[in-house]
Amino acid sequence: MTWDLLLAGGSSGDIAITGGRIAAIGELSGDARQVVDVTGCLVTPGLIDVHTHVGPGYWGIDPDPIAWHSGVTTWVDAGSAGAYTVSGLRRVADTTAVRVRALLNVSAVGLAGRTGESRDLANCDVALAIDTIQANRDLFHGIKVRIDSETVGANGVEPLRRGLAAAEACGVPVMVHIGTAPPTLDEVLDLLRPGDIVTHCASGIAAPLGPAVRAAADRGVLLDIGHGSGGFAFDVLEAQLDAGLRPYTISTDLHARSLHGPVFDLPTTMAKLLACGVALPDVVAAVTTHPARALGLACSLEAGAPADIAIFEVRPEPLPVVDAHRQVRVSPVRLVNRATYVAGRLLPPRLPEPPAPWIPLTDAQRSALAARTQSIRDLLTTPLVGVDGLAEQFPRRSS
């Protein structure tokens, strides 16, 4: 048999790919149209980032320019779209090279603006949310509710109650964002069911360290990092780890305000868990099998599975990493993506768009972006090779 692609020598054994799916795995011998030597590399299923923002609106980013160098093949948009704005998210899902799945915002307006989407309870229409999920089962795998004082105003946990009602009717989980009270963290956690997800679980603002967190985790509520621009603090995570509470999933909450720091990408976020002593196999599980299990997504390196694959170098070099509050820790290793495949296709390089004009950036971030743009310009305006690197493609005939 001739395979389309053979990834040879990686940590998971040889992987043969045909027709966008894994054909065989193990110690393989056979023909392949293309053989890629990945000896010494960590080879994993394509990473799943369970909390991102790739839909249209204030927070959204284009996933493809980040995916090709980060190993993330499935991007779960966490609430950018509500029932009124599904068509915009659908266009994103239909045109990106990566797989886009989503959590429907309980507020029908979604995240068109920075915040406040659940201040008007008329937007939190349970029947409309149910109908929207039922009509878009391929896209939506849960419901997202943001619960903090800015988002809900005087409505307390009522938007969460409505999100839970819609989720129960559709048989899907709820992901709840926690932040500045009111309502109190205990009010939020006490409502959650086994399989529901608390994102920003190590938030320095919400500081989820009390007995309600333990009780929620003990009954099967899942903890998700959801780093973002303000949702992750090293000291909170370390206190949780000391108490035996470990995040079930690691996600970035990558969006227009976190992309240029403090998040950057999922491998950098993974390094932050490594810096706190979480073992590499547990970190990998939290970005592959765990999010797949939480939302019912495909993710494996087994024969017949979609050939979504990430290849990393694990460099044994110290990597300083920073949380949302500028606390610094040091990861013992650096994860460097070598290649990312979706359905057996290597994701090509893509340049990112400049930040939207409403995104706040420091002078240092603006200078770094300008320097990066100039470096890319310098690289692309220099001839690729000299005369020694060329062949005469159309030789002249000798007379």
Beta strands, then each sheet from edge to edge (+ up, - down):
strand 1: 2-3
strand 2: 5-8
strand 3: 14-18
strand 4: 21-26
strand 5: 31-32
strand 6: 35-37
strand 7: 42-45
strand 8: 47-52
strand 9: 72-78
strand 10: 99-105
strand 11: 140-147
strand 12: 174-178
strand 13: 197-199
strand 14: 222-224
strand 15: 309-315
strand 16: 319-322
strand 17: 328-331
strand 18: 334-342
strand 19: 345-346
sheet 1: 1+ 5+
sheet 2: 4+ 3- 2+ 6+
sheet 3: 7+ 15- 18+ 19-
sheet 4: 8+ 9+ 10+ 11+ 12+ 13+ 14+
sheet 5: 16+ 17-
end
